Amino acid sequence: MFVKDCSKDDAAEALAALAPRIPQQHQRQTRANKGLASARSTGLDRATGRYSE
């Protein structure tokens, strides 16, 4: 799970470069940059599986 949080870095380009090597990746985009804790919460809210509970 990758959460793009509207930060002003090159994360979107890095994720685009990784996409062919990680086909099962899931990406989420937040509407505004609200910080690291918010991005983590966004990812965990949408994650499923044994290790996300």
ROMAR-421514 format. One record per residue (C-alpha): residue number from 0; residue in three letters; x, y, z negated. Coordinates in steps of 0.2 Angstrom, whole numbers, plus 5000, padded with zeros to 4 digits. Example, Ala and Ser with C-alpha at 12.3 -4.5 7.8 and 13.67 -1.06 7.14 Angstrom:
BEGIN
<n:0	res:ala	u:5062	v:4978	w:4961>
<n:1	res:ser	u:5068	v:4995	w:4964>
REM end
This chain:
BEGIN
<n:0	res:met	u:5000	v:5000	w:5000>
<n:1	res:phe	u:5007	v:5017	w:5005>
<n:2	res:val	u:4999	v:5033	w:5000>
<n:3	res:lys	u:5003	v:5048	w:5010>
<n:4	res:asp	u:4999	v:5062	w:4998>
<n:5	res:cys	u:5002	v:5078	w:5009>
<n:6	res:ser	u:5019	v:5081	w:5003>
<n:7	res:lys	u:5031	v:5091	w:5013>
<n:8	res:asp	u:5044	v:5077	w:5016>
<n:9	res:asp	u:5046	v:5065	w:5030>
<n:10	res:ala	u:5037	v:5050	w:5023>
<n:11	res:ala	u:5024	v:5049	w:5037>
<n:12	res:glu	u:5038	v:5047	w:5049>
<n:13	res:ala	u:5047	v:5034	w:5038>
<n:14	res:leu	u:5031	v:5024	w:5037>
<n:15	res:ala	u:5028	v:5025	w:5056>
<n:16	res:ala	u:5046	v:5018	w:5058>
<n:17	res:leu	u:5042	v:5004	w:5046>
<n:18	res:ala	u:5025	v:4999	w:5053>
<n:19	res:pro	u:5031	v:4987	w:5066>
<n:20	res:arg	u:5041	v:4977	w:5053>
<n:21	res:ile	u:5027	v:4977	w:5040>
<n:22	res:pro	u:5011	v:4973	w:5049>
<n:23	res:gln	u:5001	v:4970	w:5034>
<n:24	res:gln	u:5004	v:4987	w:5026>
<n:25	res:his	u:4989	v:4998	w:5021>
<n:26	res:gln	u:4990	v:5017	w:5021>
<n:27	res:arg	u:4979	v:5029	w:5013>
<n:28	res:gln	u:4979	v:5048	w:5015>
<n:29	res:thr	u:4975	v:5060	w:5001>
<n:30	res:arg	u:4966	v:5077	w:5005>
<n:31	res:ala	u:4979	v:5087	w:4995>
<n:32	res:asn	u:4995	v:5084	w:4986>
<n:33	res:lys	u:4990	v:5082	w:4968>
<n:34	res:gly	u:5007	v:5074	w:4962>
<n:35	res:leu	u:5014	v:5057	w:4959>
<n:36	res:ala	u:5001	v:5051	w:4946>
<n:37	res:ser	u:4987	v:5055	w:4958>
<n:38	res:ala	u:4995	v:5046	w:4972>
<n:39	res:arg	u:4998	v:5030	w:4962>
<n:40	res:ser	u:4980	v:5031	w:4956>
<n:41	res:thr	u:4974	v:5032	w:4973>
<n:42	res:gly	u:4984	v:5017	w:4978>
<n:43	res:leu	u:4978	v:5006	w:4963>
<n:44	res:asp	u:4960	v:5011	w:4965>
<n:45	res:arg	u:4960	v:5004	w:4983>
<n:46	res:ala	u:4972	v:4989	w:4980>
<n:47	res:thr	u:4966	v:4971	w:4978>
<n:48	res:gly	u:4974	v:4956	w:4972>
<n:49	res:arg	u:4982	v:4947	w:4957>
<n:50	res:tyr	u:4995	v:4961	w:4953>
<n:51	res:ser	u:4984	v:4976	w:4955>
<n:52	res:glu	u:4973	v:4973	w:4940>
REM end
